[in-house]
Amino acid sequence: MRAVKRVLALGALTAPLVIGCAGLASADDFDAHFNKSQFIANESGAGFANTGSFVDEDGVEHHAFWVWADDNGVSGSFLDSGAHF
């Protein structure tokens, strides 16, 4: 009898967890992202830099770039990569 009570108690405690995980697994909308930016402007010049990544139901993408302007002109760099399904 004690074993039956344990099985019933365990089932009552794990059922909401199993149902919740099943709902999470079937969720249609998925989005995760990261973004970081920096900006500086002073007597030496001005610059901006950004790095970002994201994942959604269509694919993944990462980008990074920077731009700097001073008395010598403007310079910068850009990188982008990704995969879309």
N, C-alpha and C positions, 0 to 999 in steps of 0.2 A: 504493500500500500504506500509506503514511504517513497518508493521508486516512481510510482505513478504520479504522486504529488510533485516530485521533482521535475518529471518530464512536462507536466502541465505548466508548472511555474516557469520553466525554461522556455517553453513554447510561447507563453504569454509575454515574456520579456523580449524575445528575439523577433517575434512577428512584426512589430512596428519598424524595427531596424531593417528587416528584409524588404518590407514594402517600401520604406523610404529609399533604400539603395536602388531598388528596381525603378522607382520614379526618377531618381537622379540619372540612372543609366539611359533612360529613354527621353531625356530632355532634348528638345530640338535646338534650342538656342545655346550656343557655347561661344564664349569670348574671353580671352585673356590677353592682357597687354602690359607693356612697360614703356615708360617714356621718361627721359631725363634731358634737361636743357640747361645751358649756361650762357650768360651774356655779360660782356664787360665793355665799358666805354670809359676811357680816361685820356690823359694828355698824350699817351703813346699811340692810341688808335682805338678801334672798336672791333669786337668780334662776337660771334654767336656759334654755339656748338649744340648738336642734338643727337641723341641715340635713342632708338626705339625698336621694339619688337611686338608682334601681335600674332595670335593664333585664333582662328575662328573656324566655322564649319566649311569655309571655302579654301582654307590653306594657312600657310605661315609666311611671315615676312619680317625682315630685319633691315634697318637702315641706320646709317651714321653719316654725319656731315659736319663740317665746320667752315666758317668764313671769317677772314680777318682783313681789315682795311686800315692802312696807316699812310704815312707820307710817301712810301714807296709804291703804293697801289693797292690792289685787292687780290687776295689769294684765297684758295679754299680747296676742299676735297669732298667727294660724295661717294658713298658705297651703298648698294642696295642688293639684296638677294631674297629669294622667296620661292615658294612652290604653291601652286593652286590646283585643286582637284576638281 
